[in-house]
Amino acid sequence: MKNSVVVCLALLALSQFSTPTQAAPATAGLQLIAEGLTSPMALAPLPNGRLLVADQIGVIRLLEKDGKLTDTPVLSLTNRLSAINHGTFDERGLLSLALHPQFERNRRLFAIYTAPRRTSAPVDYDCTLRLSEFTIPNSEPLRIDPESERILLEVDKPYFNHNGGRMAFGPEGLLYLSVGDGGGPKGCDFGNGHAPEGNGQNTRTLLAKILRLDVNGSDASRGTPYRIPLDNPFASGQNGLPEIYAYGVRNPWSLSFDRGGKRELFACDVGQMRWEEVNIIRRGGNYGWPLREGFDGFNRESPDLAPTSKPTSGLKGEPFIDPVAVYKNVSGWKGDPQAMGNSITGGYLYRGKALPELTGSFVFGDWAGIQGQPQGRLFVSRPTQDGKPWPIDLIRVGRPYGCVCAFGEDNDGELYLLTNASTGLTPNGGKIWKLIPKPSL
Ligand SMILES: [Ca+2]
């Protein structure tokens, strides 16, 4: 999801892709785990295997191991959210959850959601992206006291869209979160609340960034309830805001660490009209937005058209970091049989056991597919060893599943697909599926 406008798309056949790098599609099955949600956005696996489920409408519910979704919310944040468009498209609401790596000892749960505009923000701004933490009492039934909320970070948002708002703890225990470029009616990192060079290339705003915080202490000298990791690229504050870990991203709609291998950080960045990206995020990296999209330049005036230039470095001469995998967005490639979707939804480097065919590959999807209808798609991208772009293949599951809102991962590294029946916040349209081996015929 997360394109500013759901564009009416040309009728394209759901045909095979034919680029030379693409192998046969992978296959998997989908097991329906839970339904009755609106727009499931995130899963957080508790140590005992139960799953916390974040619904975009501001509710956190508990999914028991037997698949029963508890009726009474573990926590409701509905009265702390910004306005959201119930029933129709929106990018605001409750966006992600993460448990502290030492959750069993400290019971800390982190959540990102959009709150109303702060009074300190410009009056024409839309909302506030808020990172908060809550304490989950070690008692049953599981209930979180909303008054346990501790606000850690807020970012003023000029528009309702391009929030980012995904997060993950790294293997070293630091918290990483994504922040979108601020959005706007025209996209392209333009307009009110956007730096002339684009927020992506301006290191004095937290918009269009990957941030990294140490939430295991506060910093009295800065007055923040978190600390700045000493090796953050702008830790001194001299050349940029110290929370920044990487920059030049548009609307990163996933943030996840490989739980094996090199423990790399993956972020999928939703493109404007032409390219959807899978990125590996490196400390201090400049990912190019809004000067680059995919491996290409970017035409900020006419984003559906081919760019006229291809800058290779940022304002300080730092070389842009390319994505590892891209696919064409049907909005900018109408009629192109290689256009694979309209808005990337990031996932995980698969390390589970159920699907050996996918082990060591990045599993992700497209929000609404090539029709702009609730016909999301599932993809796998397999790493290359020669530095070439990773090929992307479809994962065929043999059944419709609606819009791909997000992915989740449990304690065993098995993956879940979080879907919505429409491109809007349709009550009861949200479902959770587990990726399982393809059922035998
Ligand atoms: Ca990029």
Residues whose N, C-alpha, C, O or C-beta is under 5 A from the ligand:
A	BS01	CA	G248 Y287 G288 W289 R292 G294 I321
